[in-house]
Amino acid sequence: MDFVSDGFVDRRRLRCLNIVDDFTKECLAIEVDTSLPGRRVVVVLERLAENRGLPRSVTVDNGPEFISKVLDEWAYRKQLQLRFIGPGKPQQNAYIESFNGKFRDECLNEHWFLSMRHAREVIAAWHQEYNEERPAYALQQPWADKNQILIAGQSHGGLTTMAFGAINFPGVKGLINFSGGLRLDNCQWQSPLVDAFANFGAKTKVPSIWFYGANDSFFNPEVAARMHAAYNSAGGHAKLVAYGPFGKDSHGMSSSPDGVQIWWPETEQFLQSIGMPTEVREQ
């Protein structure tokens, strides 16, 4: 989460607290006011906790609102880790920085705000459009079938695929996860990652197929098996394809031409099982 500043036509300051889910890229909140101290940040997070639940960590900069005592005490009670980026290193919070740029270019810079009510109405409309209409852009193309959607991703994209599956977006028939996950070597990341997959499994209704190799430098077979077991135990429906070693590092198997012989036969069967096409037919 991060702050963006703007102003009204009368030169009063306007501040926005933006909160984005790094996995799904969904904007969870844009809180708008002239001042947003640490106590107000807590109010917004409490509201999200009631509606969505809380993650294990939130990435923030070293601004006064985020280092405030009230936020620190609240996060401690909620067992929420505040992950502070390094001073002068906004790239360590790249997703929110990217979102802030879009928000400023497409919304703030396009309007002169006459009042707080005006600002909140305009920003709320942009917020809704960002979350609800943009994901459907591809579905508006003439070549797309909105009733037969397949989501696939590799590494962090694989994790994002599984997180997106938990939304149960209309028309999605299945998910393909190639070596999906996220690790931070300066902390104990394995258990939180397993818990994340359990959370996805509890919410996802569509089936998925996963590919993890024996010599994956990021997620070894033990971690992959734990994630898979947690996902299915929570109610998910996933098939784990635990193949052997691939080259120097199986983490990149899906991007190699030599990997097709590993993933395509299993994927073809998976696609057929969910009623998806497996051949290209010219009209």
Disulfide bonds with the S-S distance in Angstrom:
none
